[in-house]
Amino acid sequence: MSTQPPRVLFVDHAAVMGGAEWSLLSLARRWRSERAVTLFEDGPFRQHLNEAEVPVDILPASAAVLGATRGGGAVADLLTVPGILALATRLARQARRFDVLYANSQKALVIGAVAALLARRPLVWHLRDIITADHFSPARRRLAVGLANRRAAYVICNSEATAEAFMEAGGDPNKVRVVYNGISPAPFDAVAEDEVAQVRMALGVGETPVIGVFSRLAQWKGQHVLLEALAYLSEAHALLVGDALFAEDRVYADALRAQAASLGVTERVHFLGFRDDVPVLMKACDVVVHTSVAPEPFGRVLVEGALAGRPVVATDAGGAPEVINDGETGHLVPPGDAQALADTLRTLLTDPIATPRIAEAGRQRALDHFSEEAMVRAVEATLLDER
Ligand code: UDP
């Protein structure tokens, strides 16, 4: 067996930076053999890949393909067929220069499955979503699982929770490999104390505790639970870092502002929008929280909060319990329970002995279990099996 990893063409439909795109950026940057990324839309992801010197191509998808949503049904899917075939034919042409076609999203899986067939290349799907009714319509689940079972050599899942949901939806267990996301500590270690002080000064928070949530604004990410919790805490401020990445989430983003006003906490809530400087912002917080009300597939922010040296509170569902050992390396609270979140935050903010200990244990766990190096090597090992 060769130890040189195969030449890989990574495919992702998205142009904006979500967790899947940040993870693919690390994977493609560190891949030790020829690789390139194809996107179906132009945007910030291309710029990040350019900066990392990863070759990138844009194959623009039709409006019907880009507009297909996770909640869509079989009838809407029919409209996307011509677009899928056209895109898959072009992708197949690119794929012939590589050993493996690697789909990083569900749309990439659909188009990649056809392209892999045309190009006679093996297909690998990196599954970064929990395939349950919380996130996907029955038609979408059937399509994804059916294609994966028939066409994918491997389904790389970003947590055990993601793998279990895939198998419960009928996914073939023999194809499953669990590879946790890995995140480099370097950008966190590089943050200087005075940068942190500047951020806090710009926020005008003085010595007041700051609680940060770092996620795109979306109902299932549960930022509304933090706002509710804030009303129970007399003086803490909240940092909401992230924006509505998808059109359907804009209504929620507006609702959050209205909620802050009706709770009377507007002066203590800072909507920062999407930011590229997450490490310094996390370090400017006293606690990093994750508030998803539906199971989180993995939750990169949990590892990032720990690498920033901050105690992390997450909701007890999906992949979060695999990342955090409750009470040792962070805290888990029931999803949607603002009172429990407020109680946990109050304890963390007032215990000068236990809180730094938990933060340090969380950081150590992040370094030991969620390194970028381990992620890249595990994916390489999976793909070497395939050759
Ligand atoms: N993120 C970011 N800027 C923001 C908000 C979030 O770069 O304004 C990053 C965050 O640091 C994390 C990723 O987006 O790396 C979100 O990944 P996660 O797995 O937590 O959630 P997903 O987007 O995959 O649902």
Residues whose N, C-alpha, C, O or C-beta is under 5 A from the ligand:
A	BS01	UDP	M17 G18 G19 A20 W22 F214 S215 R216 V241 G242 G273 F274 R275 D276 V278 G299 R300 V301
